[in-house]
Amino acid sequence: MIVDRRRATAAAVAVALALSACSGNDEADRQVSAPLSIVTSSTAETSTSGSSSDDARESDTEIPDVIPDPLVGELRIAVIATHPHDPNGFTQGLEVHDGQLLESTGLYGESDRRLVEIGSGEIQRIEPIDADLFGEGLTVVDDEILQLTWKAGVYIRSDLETLAETGRGSYEGQGWGLCFDGTRLVMSDGTPTLTFRDPGSFDRLETIEVTLNGEPLANLNELECVNGQVLANVYRSDSIVVVDPTTGAVVATLNAGSLRPDDAPFEDSRFALNGIAHDPTSGRFYLTGKRWSVLYEVELS
């Protein structure tokens, strides 16, 4: 199915921006948020000058099979397939690795990291974390997994194959989302700030403020680094934004509200949309939420 584009009015955008000023990742009552929208002031022009495709074509060996396009504007979503998802999993981080799903779940006493078979939703391997830690985002760097925790200021390193913990480190502030762009870690903390970190030392390298239509956008939660862009769930909404990490500007938005299962009420933040994973092999995305019973396999355009 295809979800039609939604263009928010200026008032709706104002509501969304006002909501984004709320920063806590607690499970307090949530407010209804209008879909986020980008206000554009100009239309891109298409040039017809230059040589024809035949003139410009090089040998096939010099042209990649797939040239990924950046995500821009108000995105459309096409659902390709649906897969089972553990309805007890409080999803905080999601990533595809070698055709399987790595997932981090939250809540005190229930947090873990797990390896999941996508088609069946079956948990292949699971590793609980300490009961006094609240699991958050995770990502893969080489042969290890890095997993954040919420308020403890602790990150966990674990073996990619066994999921067994191999070490820990610390950071200041809260941990929400985490992804790896191939060079640097990108981390969110619920504010409009994204922090870039060294994957080896976890040292902070630099920060950038994320803005939507020139205004700071908070509640950035679970992250996915894709083709030089950063996708982020916006907590307390059904919106996903695409961020240019060089400027911090939101360059694309997606309203994923139509994916919400009937048993995942929007008004209850315990069922928030929160899970983005990209499969570089197929180019597709997997989307889910906290305690959702379904994992969506989708294409974005």
TORKOL-4160 file (C-alpha; in steps of 0.2 Angstrom, whole numbers, padded with zeros to 4 digits, m for minus):
301
<pt num="1" X="0000" Y="0000" Z="0000"/>
<pt num="2" X="0005" Y="0018" Z="m0003"/>
<pt num="3" X="0003" Y="0032" Z="0010"/>
<pt num="4" X="m0001" Y="0048" Z="0002"/>
<pt num="5" X="0010" Y="0063" Z="0005"/>
<pt num="6" X="0003" Y="0075" Z="0019"/>
<pt num="7" X="0007" Y="0093" Z="0019"/>
<pt num="8" X="0005" Y="0101" Z="0036"/>
<pt num="9" X="m0001" Y="0119" Z="0037"/>
<pt num="10" X="0010" Y="0132" Z="0046"/>
<pt num="11" X="m0001" Y="0129" Z="0061"/>
<pt num="12" X="0002" Y="0111" Z="0061"/>
<pt num="13" X="0021" Y="0114" Z="0059"/>
<pt num="14" X="0020" Y="0125" Z="0074"/>
<pt num="15" X="0012" Y="0112" Z="0085"/>
<pt num="16" X="0025" Y="0099" Z="0080"/>
<pt num="17" X="0039" Y="0111" Z="0084"/>
<pt num="18" X="0031" Y="0116" Z="0101"/>
<pt num="19" X="0030" Y="0097" Z="0105"/>
<pt num="20" X="0048" Y="0095" Z="0100"/>
<pt num="21" X="0054" Y="0106" Z="0114"/>
<pt num="22" X="0049" Y="0093" Z="0126"/>
<pt num="23" X="0064" Y="0082" Z="0130"/>
<pt num="24" X="0062" Y="0068" Z="0142"/>
<pt num="25" X="0062" Y="0050" Z="0137"/>
<pt num="26" X="0051" Y="0044" Z="0152"/>
<pt num="27" X="0035" Y="0035" Z="0149"/>
<pt num="28" X="0024" Y="0050" Z="0154"/>
<pt num="29" X="0008" Y="0054" Z="0145"/>
<pt num="30" X="0011" Y="0059" Z="0128"/>
<pt num="31" X="0003" Y="0073" Z="0117"/>
<pt num="32" X="m0003" Y="0071" Z="0100"/>
<pt num="33" X="0009" Y="0077" Z="0087"/>
<pt num="34" X="0005" Y="0083" Z="0069"/>
<pt num="35" X="0015" Y="0076" Z="0055"/>
<pt num="36" X="0031" Y="0085" Z="0053"/>
<pt num="37" X="0033" Y="0094" Z="0036"/>
<pt num="38" X="0046" Y="0104" Z="0027"/>
<pt num="39" X="0042" Y="0121" Z="0021"/>
<pt num="40" X="0050" Y="0124" Z="0004"/>
<pt num="41" X="0053" Y="0140" Z="m0005"/>
<pt num="42" X="0059" Y="0135" Z="m0022"/>
<pt num="43" X="0057" Y="0121" Z="m0034"/>
<pt num="44" X="0072" Y="0112" Z="m0041"/>
<pt num="45" X="0075" Y="0114" Z="m0059"/>
<pt num="46" X="0079" Y="0100" Z="m0071"/>
<pt num="47" X="0093" Y="0104" Z="m0084"/>
<pt num="48" X="0091" Y="0097" Z="m0102"/>
<pt num="49" X="0108" Y="0102" Z="m0107"/>
<pt num="50" X="0123" Y="0091" Z="m0109"/>
<pt num="51" X="0127" Y="0075" Z="m0118"/>
<pt num="52" X="0114" Y="0061" Z="m0120"/>
<pt num="53" X="0115" Y="0045" Z="m0109"/>
<pt num="54" X="0123" Y="0036" Z="m0124"/>
<pt num="55" X="0137" Y="0049" Z="m0125"/>
<pt num="56" X="0140" Y="0050" Z="m0106"/>
<pt num="57" X="0140" Y="0031" Z="m0104"/>
<pt num="58" X="0156" Y="0023" Z="m0098"/>
<pt num="59" X="0159" Y="0004" Z="m0098"/>
<pt num="60" X="0148" Y="m0006" Z="m0088"/>
<pt num="61" X="0162" Y="m0011" Z="m0076"/>
<pt num="62" X="0164" Y="0007" Z="m0071"/>
<pt num="63" X="0146" Y="0010" Z="m0066"/>
<pt num="64" X="0139" Y="0004" Z="m0050"/>
<pt num="65" X="0124" Y="m0008" Z="m0050"/>
<pt num="66" X="0115" Y="0003" Z="m0038"/>
<pt num="67" X="0118" Y="0022" Z="m0035"/>
<pt num="68" X="0108" Y="0026" Z="m0020"/>
<pt num="69" X="0098" Y="0043" Z="m0020"/>
<pt num="70" X="0097" Y="0054" Z="m0005"/>
<pt num="71" X="0080" Y="0055" Z="0003"/>
<pt num="72" X="0072" Y="0072" Z="0001"/>
<pt num="73" X="0055" Y="0080" Z="0003"/>
<pt num="74" X="0039" Y="0072" Z="0010"/>
<pt num="75" X="0042" Y="0054" Z="0008"/>
<pt num="76" X="0031" Y="0040" Z="0002"/>
<pt num="77" X="0031" Y="0023" Z="0010"/>
<pt num="78" X="0027" Y="0006" Z="0001"/>
<pt num="79" X="0024" Y="m0009" Z="0012"/>
<pt num="80" X="0033" Y="m0024" Z="0004"/>
<pt num="81" X="0030" Y="m0037" Z="0017"/>
<pt num="82" X="0025" Y="m0038" Z="0036"/>
<pt num="83" X="0034" Y="m0050" Z="0048"/>
<pt num="84" X="0030" Y="m0055" Z="0066"/>
<pt num="85" X="0038" Y="m0045" Z="0080"/>
<pt num="86" X="0039" Y="m0049" Z="0098"/>
<pt num="87" X="0025" Y="m0039" Z="0106"/>
<pt num="88" X="0034" Y="m0039" Z="0123"/>
<pt num="89" X="0050" Y="m0031" Z="0115"/>
<pt num="90" X="0052" Y="m0013" Z="0121"/>
<pt num="91" X="0061" Y="m0008" Z="0105"/>
<pt num="92" X="0075" Y="0005" Z="0107"/>
<pt num="93" X="0087" Y="0000" Z="0094"/>
<pt num="94" X="0086" Y="m0009" Z="0077"/>
<pt num="95" X="0099" Y="m0014" Z="0064"/>
<pt num="96" X="0101" Y="m0027" Z="0050"/>
<pt num="97" X="0117" Y="m0037" Z="0049"/>
<pt num="98" X="0120" Y="m0051" Z="0037"/>
<pt num="99" X="0101" Y="m0053" Z="0034"/>
<pt num="100" X="0096" Y="m0054" Z="0052"/>
<pt num="101" X="0090" Y="m0041" Z="0064"/>
<pt num="102" X="0099" Y="m0035" Z="0079"/>
<pt num="103" X="0088" Y="m0027" Z="0092"/>
<pt num="104" X="0090" Y="m0018" Z="0108"/>
<pt num="105" X="0076" Y="m0017" Z="0121"/>
<pt num="106" X="0073" Y="m0006" Z="0136"/>
<pt num="107" X="0064" Y="m0005" Z="0153"/>
<pt num="108" X="0073" Y="m0008" Z="0169"/>
<pt num="109" X="0074" Y="m0027" Z="0173"/>
<pt num="110" X="0068" Y="m0031" Z="0155"/>
<pt num="111" X="0082" Y="m0024" Z="0144"/>
<pt num="112" X="0092" Y="m0035" Z="0132"/>
<pt num="113" X="0101" Y="m0036" Z="0115"/>
<pt num="114" X="0095" Y="m0050" Z="0104"/>
<pt num="115" X="0097" Y="m0058" Z="0087"/>
<pt num="116" X="0081" Y="m0060" Z="0077"/>
<pt num="117" X="0076" Y="m0070" Z="0061"/>
<pt num="118" X="0067" Y="m0057" Z="0051"/>
<pt num="119" X="0055" Y="m0068" Z="0042"/>
<pt num="120" X="0048" Y="m0078" Z="0057"/>
<pt num="121" X="0052" Y="m0065" Z="0071"/>
<pt num="122" X="0060" Y="m0079" Z="0081"/>
<pt num="123" X="0073" Y="m0074" Z="0093"/>
<pt num="124" X="0089" Y="m0083" Z="0089"/>
<pt num="125" X="0100" Y="m0077" Z="0103"/>
<pt num="126" X="0097" Y="m0065" Z="0118"/>
<pt num="127" X="0108" Y="m0057" Z="0131"/>
<pt num="128" X="0100" Y="m0048" Z="0145"/>
<pt num="129" X="0109" Y="m0033" Z="0153"/>
<pt num="130" X="0109" Y="m0028" Z="0171"/>
<pt num="131" X="0092" Y="m0025" Z="0179"/>
<pt num="132" X="0098" Y="m0007" Z="0184"/>
<pt num="133" X="0101" Y="m0002" Z="0166"/>
<pt num="134" X="0088" Y="0004" Z="0154"/>
<pt num="135" X="0094" Y="m0002" Z="0136"/>
<pt num="136" X="0093" Y="0011" Z="0122"/>
<pt num="137" X="0100" Y="0012" Z="0104"/>
<pt num="138" X="0113" Y="0000" Z="0097"/>
<pt num="139" X="0124" Y="m0001" Z="0081"/>
<pt num="140" X="0137" Y="m0012" Z="0074"/>
<pt num="141" X="0156" Y="m0007" Z="0071"/>
<pt num="142" X="0166" Y="m0021" Z="0063"/>
<pt num="143" X="0164" Y="m0036" Z="0074"/>
<pt num="144" X="0156" Y="m0029" Z="0089"/>
<pt num="145" X="0140" Y="m0021" Z="0095"/>
<pt num="146" X="0139" Y="m0005" Z="0104"/>
<pt num="147" X="0124" Y="m0002" Z="0115"/>
<pt num="148" X="0118" Y="0013" Z="0124"/>
<pt num="149" X="0109" Y="0015" Z="0141"/>
<pt num="150" X="0097" Y="0029" Z="0146"/>
<pt num="151" X="0102" Y="0038" Z="0161"/>
<pt num="152" X="0116" Y="0028" Z="0168"/>
<pt num="153" X="0129" Y="0036" Z="0156"/>
<pt num="154" X="0135" Y="0018" Z="0152"/>
<pt num="155" X="0138" Y="0010" Z="0135"/>
<pt num="156" X="0141" Y="m0008" Z="0132"/>
<pt num="157" X="0152" Y="m0017" Z="0120"/>
<pt num="158" X="0148" Y="m0035" Z="0115"/>
<pt num="159" X="0153" Y="m0048" Z="0103"/>
<pt num="160" X="0144" Y="m0048" Z="0086"/>
<pt num="161" X="0142" Y="m0067" Z="0085"/>
<pt num="162" X="0139" Y="m0072" Z="0103"/>
<pt num="163" X="0131" Y="m0055" Z="0110"/>
<pt num="164" X="0142" Y="m0058" Z="0125"/>
<pt num="165" X="0148" Y="m0042" Z="0134"/>
<pt num="166" X="0166" Y="m0038" Z="0131"/>
<pt num="167" X="0168" Y="m0021" Z="0139"/>
<pt num="168" X="0160" Y="m0005" Z="0145"/>
<pt num="169" X="0163" Y="0014" Z="0145"/>
<pt num="170" X="0155" Y="0030" Z="0150"/>
<pt num="171" X="0148" Y="0046" Z="0143"/>
<pt num="172" X="0139" Y="0061" Z="0150"/>
<pt num="173" X="0121" Y="0064" Z="0148"/>
<pt num="174" X="0107" Y="0053" Z="0142"/>
<pt num="175" X="0108" Y="0040" Z="0129"/>
<pt num="176" X="0094" Y="0038" Z="0116"/>
<pt num="177" X="0099" Y="0033" Z="0098"/>
<pt num="178" X="0115" Y="0027" Z="0090"/>
<pt num="179" X="0121" Y="0023" Z="0072"/>
<pt num="180" X="0138" Y="0021" Z="0063"/>
<pt num="181" X="0141" Y="0031" Z="0047"/>
<pt num="182" X="0156" Y="0021" Z="0042"/>
<pt num="183" X="0168" Y="0033" Z="0051"/>
<pt num="184" X="0160" Y="0040" Z="0066"/>
<pt num="185" X="0146" Y="0036" Z="0078"/>
<pt num="186" X="0131" Y="0047" Z="0078"/>
<pt num="187" X="0122" Y="0048" Z="0095"/>
<pt num="188" X="0106" Y="0056" Z="0101"/>
<pt num="189" X="0101" Y="0061" Z="0118"/>
<pt num="190" X="0083" Y="0067" Z="0116"/>
<pt num="191" X="0088" Y="0085" Z="0113"/>
<pt num="192" X="0090" Y="0093" Z="0096"/>
<pt num="193" X="0109" Y="0089" Z="0097"/>
<pt num="194" X="0117" Y="0075" Z="0088"/>
<pt num="195" X="0134" Y="0070" Z="0095"/>
<pt num="196" X="0148" Y="0062" Z="0084"/>
<pt num="197" X="0160" Y="0050" Z="0093"/>
<pt num="198" X="0175" Y="0040" Z="0089"/>
<pt num="199" X="0170" Y="0022" Z="0088"/>
<pt num="200" X="0186" Y="0016" Z="0096"/>
<pt num="201" X="0187" Y="0028" Z="0111"/>
<pt num="202" X="0169" Y="0034" Z="0111"/>
<pt num="203" X="0177" Y="0051" Z="0113"/>
<pt num="204" X="0166" Y="0066" Z="0108"/>
<pt num="205" X="0172" Y="0073" Z="0091"/>
<pt num="206" X="0159" Y="0087" Z="0088"/>
<pt num="207" X="0140" Y="0091" Z="0089"/>
<pt num="208" X="0127" Y="0098" Z="0078"/>
<pt num="209" X="0110" Y="0105" Z="0081"/>
<pt num="210" X="0096" Y="0097" Z="0071"/>
<pt num="211" X="0083" Y="0110" Z="0064"/>
<pt num="212" X="0067" Y="0108" Z="0055"/>
<pt num="213" X="0062" Y="0124" Z="0044"/>
<pt num="214" X="0076" Y="0133" Z="0054"/>
<pt num="215" X="0069" Y="0129" Z="0071"/>
<pt num="216" X="0077" Y="0116" Z="0083"/>
<pt num="217" X="0069" Y="0099" Z="0083"/>
<pt num="218" X="0070" Y="0089" Z="0099"/>
<pt num="219" X="0065" Y="0071" Z="0104"/>
<pt num="220" X="0077" Y="0063" Z="0092"/>
<pt num="221" X="0077" Y="0045" Z="0097"/>
<pt num="222" X="0082" Y="0029" Z="0088"/>
<pt num="223" X="0094" Y="0033" Z="0073"/>
<pt num="224" X="0099" Y="0024" Z="0057"/>
<pt num="225" X="0114" Y="0030" Z="0046"/>
<pt num="226" X="0111" Y="0028" Z="0028"/>
<pt num="227" X="0120" Y="0034" Z="0013"/>
<pt num="228" X="0127" Y="0049" Z="0021"/>
<pt num="229" X="0111" Y="0054" Z="0030"/>
<pt num="230" X="0104" Y="0051" Z="0047"/>
<pt num="231" X="0086" Y="0045" Z="0049"/>
<pt num="232" X="0078" Y="0048" Z="0066"/>
<pt num="233" X="0062" Y="0043" Z="0075"/>
<pt num="234" X="0054" Y="0058" Z="0083"/>
<pt num="235" X="0048" Y="0053" Z="0100"/>
<pt num="236" X="0030" Y="0057" Z="0104"/>
<pt num="237" X="0025" Y="0057" Z="0086"/>
<pt num="238" X="0023" Y="0045" Z="0071"/>
<pt num="239" X="0036" Y="0055" Z="0062"/>
<pt num="240" X="0053" Y="0050" Z="0055"/>
<pt num="241" X="0065" Y="0064" Z="0049"/>
<pt num="242" X="0080" Y="0063" Z="0038"/>
<pt num="243" X="0095" Y="0074" Z="0043"/>
<pt num="244" X="0109" Y="0081" Z="0033"/>
<pt num="245" X="0123" Y="0078" Z="0046"/>
<pt num="246" X="0134" Y="0092" Z="0038"/>
<pt num="247" X="0121" Y="0105" Z="0042"/>
<pt num="248" X="0109" Y="0098" Z="0054"/>
<pt num="249" X="0094" Y="0102" Z="0043"/>
<pt num="250" X="0080" Y="0090" Z="0041"/>
<pt num="251" X="0079" Y="0087" Z="0022"/>
<pt num="252" X="0065" Y="0074" Z="0022"/>
<pt num="253" X="0050" Y="0069" Z="0033"/>
<pt num="254" X="0040" Y="0053" Z="0034"/>
<pt num="255" X="0023" Y="0051" Z="0042"/>
<pt num="256" X="0022" Y="0033" Z="0047"/>
<pt num="257" X="0006" Y="0034" Z="0057"/>
<pt num="258" X="m0003" Y="0022" Z="0045"/>
<pt num="259" X="0008" Y="0008" Z="0050"/>
<pt num="260" X="0003" Y="0008" Z="0068"/>
<pt num="261" X="m0005" Y="m0008" Z="0073"/>
<pt num="262" X="m0023" Y="m0008" Z="0081"/>
<pt num="263" X="m0016" Y="m0015" Z="0097"/>
<pt num="264" X="m0003" Y="m0001" Z="0099"/>
<pt num="265" X="m0012" Y="0015" Z="0104"/>
<pt num="266" X="m0004" Y="0032" Z="0099"/>
<pt num="267" X="m0009" Y="0040" Z="0115"/>
<pt num="268" X="0001" Y="0028" Z="0125"/>
<pt num="269" X="0020" Y="0031" Z="0124"/>
<pt num="270" X="0024" Y="0013" Z="0128"/>
<pt num="271" X="0019" Y="0009" Z="0110"/>
<pt num="272" X="0029" Y="0023" Z="0102"/>
<pt num="273" X="0036" Y="0021" Z="0084"/>
<pt num="274" X="0054" Y="0017" Z="0087"/>
<pt num="275" X="0064" Y="0006" Z="0076"/>
<pt num="276" X="0073" Y="0010" Z="0059"/>
<pt num="277" X="0084" Y="m0003" Z="0051"/>
<pt num="278" X="0091" Y="m0002" Z="0033"/>
<pt num="279" X="0096" Y="m0017" Z="0023"/>
<pt num="280" X="0110" Y="m0011" Z="0011"/>
<pt num="281" X="0108" Y="m0027" Z="0001"/>
<pt num="282" X="0090" Y="m0024" Z="m0004"/>
<pt num="283" X="0089" Y="m0005" Z="0000"/>
<pt num="284" X="0073" Y="m0008" Z="0010"/>
<pt num="285" X="0070" Y="m0002" Z="0027"/>
<pt num="286" X="0062" Y="m0011" Z="0042"/>
<pt num="287" X="0051" Y="m0001" Z="0054"/>
<pt num="288" X="0043" Y="m0006" Z="0070"/>
<pt num="289" X="0039" Y="0001" Z="0087"/>
<pt num="290" X="0039" Y="m0002" Z="0106"/>
<pt num="291" X="0029" Y="m0018" Z="0109"/>
<pt num="292" X="0023" Y="m0018" Z="0091"/>
<pt num="293" X="0017" Y="m0036" Z="0086"/>
<pt num="294" X="0023" Y="m0032" Z="0068"/>
<pt num="295" X="0039" Y="m0028" Z="0058"/>
<pt num="296" X="0036" Y="m0019" Z="0042"/>
<pt num="297" X="0047" Y="m0021" Z="0027"/>
<pt num="298" X="0046" Y="m0005" Z="0016"/>
<pt num="299" X="0053" Y="0005" Z="0002"/>
<pt num="300" X="0054" Y="0024" Z="0004"/>
<pt num="301" X="0053" Y="0036" Z="m0011"/>
